[in-house]
Amino acid sequence: MKLAIFCDFDGTITKDDSLQFLLDYYVGDKWYEIENQVEAGTLPENEALQLEMDFLKVSEQEAFETLGKHINIDETFGDFVLWCKSKGYEIFILSGGFRKIIEFTFKKNYIEAVEIFSNDIFIDSKNNWKVIPSATPKINNLCNHCKTYHLEKIREKVDKIVYIGDGTTDRCPAQKSDLIFAKNGLSKFLKEKNVPFFPFENFEEIKFKLQNLI
């Protein structure tokens, strides 16, 4: 069976959301008003992300040193990637976060050869953080990075689409998938919508479940 596995990054692969961590660490709680509006659906993510990044006034070097000390990944993710490749399953990272942070985190944890689709960030000499939206075509113009586009693009080429996620930007693509693994806010949302999913704590659980399902 041909599987396409799409996986969120922040809070799904990482134990803590890297962007939320930076905002909490350097800004405090004043950014939560924006995030609460996104959760409630009253402010689109493509506007909110830049508003949140406007709070950050820290150099790229300092921010990444802080991330390197504090952001860790699920210890079972590396083995999960190897298992997917051994089975011929395609695995992609879909993130509403930033490529620089994902690549930095993967390099630190020796994760290789996983295709990444995400936004990116430019930090200028005055420590202003500018969101660079993904070039991916957007279906409804609500997000900087339209994750659902990637699912629709590959749908006819695979037997099943698997989605793994935890947050707000995972709501749309998860509902377009054949098998969903969810935790945190995404699991709550799917329960409210009566959408079937599998809860998970780590990627070893996902691997075990897929072995039994496929």
N, C-alpha and C positions, 0 to 999 in steps of 0.2 A: 504493500500500500504506500502511495506517495503522500507524505505529510508535509505541510508547510507550518512551521512553528514560529509564531510571532510573540516576542517577549518584551514587555516594558522594562525599563532600566531602574529608575529611581523608586525605592521602596519595594521593588520586586526582586531585582538582582541584588541591589544594595540593601543593607539592613536599615539604613536611614535614608531619607530623601536628601540628596546632596544640595539641592537648591534651598529647600526648607531649612536645612542645617545652616547654610551660610547666612540666610536671613535671620534666623534665630540668634546665631553667634555674633553677628556684626550689627544687627538692627534692633533686635528685641521683638516685641509683639505688635508693633504698629503696622506691620504689613498684613496682619490677619484680617483686617476689615476687607481688603481687596480679595483675599482668598475665600472668605466667607461668601462674597458675592458670586464668585465663580461656582462654588459648591451649590449655591441656591439657583444658579442659572440666570442671574440678573446681569452678569457682566461676562462677555465672551473672553475665552482664554487668550485669544490673540491680542487683546488690549491689556488684559490683566498682567501678563507675563512681563511686559516692558515696564508697567507701572511698579511692579514689585522690584525689578532690577534697578530702577531709579533710586531705590533706597540704598543700594550698595555703593560704598565709596572706599573700596579696598583694592590694592594692586593685584594683578594676576598672580604674581609670584607668591605674595602672602596668602591669597585665597587658596591656591593649590597646595601650599605647604600645610595649611590647616586641614584641607580635605584629605591629604595623604595621612595625616595623623588620626583622623576621626571617622572617615567613611570606609566601612568594610563591606565585603560582599558575602552572600550566602556561600559557605564553604563547599556546598555540593554542586554549585553551578558549573565549575570547570569540568567535573566528571559528566554532568548532564550534556554539556556541549560535545564532549568526546563520544558519548553514547549516541547522540543524534547523528553525528557524522558517520559512525560505524554502521548505522542502520540506513544511511542514505537519506535521512530526513533533512530538509532545508530549515535552517534556523536563522531568524532575523531579529535584530534589536530595533524596536520602534520606540522612540522617546520624544517626549515633549520638552526634554531638557537639552543639554548642549554637548555636541560632539567632542569638544576639547576635554570635557570632564569625563565622558565615557571612555575615550581612548586613554586618558591618563590613568583611570581606575583599572582598566583592563591590563594595561602594561604593568602596573604595580602588582597585579595578581596573576600575571602570566597567562592571560586569556588571549588566544590568537584566532585569526581567521573567522571572525564572526562579522557578517555584514551589518552595518549600522545605518539607520535612517533617523535623522534627528534635526533639530535646529542647531544653531551654533551661537557663539558670543564673541563680540569684539570689545576689548577693554582698552580705552585710550590712555594717553599719558597723564590725564587728570583723574584717572580711576573711574571714569564713567563706563557703565556696562550697557552695551548696545546689543539687543537681540537681533540675530540674523535668522529670519524664518527659513524653514526648509523650502527648497525649490519644488517640492512635491506639489502637483496640482491639488487644489482644495475643492472638496465636494460642497461644503456649505459655508465656507469662509468664517467659521467660528474659532478655529485653532490655527496657530502658527504652523503646525505640522499636522497634516491630515493623515492620521494613521490608517483610516479605513481605505484610503486609496490603494495602499499596498495589498490589502486583502482582495479587493476587487480585481486588481491587475493580474493576480496569480490564480484566481479561483478556478478557471477552466483547465489549469495545468496540473492540478493536484486532486487527490481523492477527498482529503479532509484538511480543514484549517483549524489549527489549535491556537488559542490565545491565552497568554499568561499575563496578568496585571493586577494592579491594586488601587488605581486612583481615578480621578475625574476624566482625564483624557483617554482612559481605557474603556469608558462606557460605550461609546459608539462602535469601535471595532469589535469589542467582545460580543456584542449582540449580532454581529455579522459572521460569527465563527461557528464551527461545528461542535467544538469541544472547548469549554472555558475553564480555566483554573484561576480562582480569584481569592483575594484576601483584603483585609482592611476596608476602605471606603467602597471599593468596587463590589465586594461581596454583599455589603449592606444594600447598595443600589440594586443589584440583581435580585436579591430577595424581595425587595419592595416591588420590583417589576415582574416577579414570578418567572424569572429566566433561569433555567437549570444551569448549575455550575458545580465544579468540584472545589471544595476549600483545600488550601495547602499551607504548609509552614515552610517547606524547603523543596528543592528541586529533586531530591531523592524520592520524595513522595510522588511528584509528578511523573518521574521515570517509572516508578512501580505501577502507578495507575495506567499509564499508557501501554506498558507491557501487557497488562491484563485486558485492556480494551481493544488493542489492535491485533 
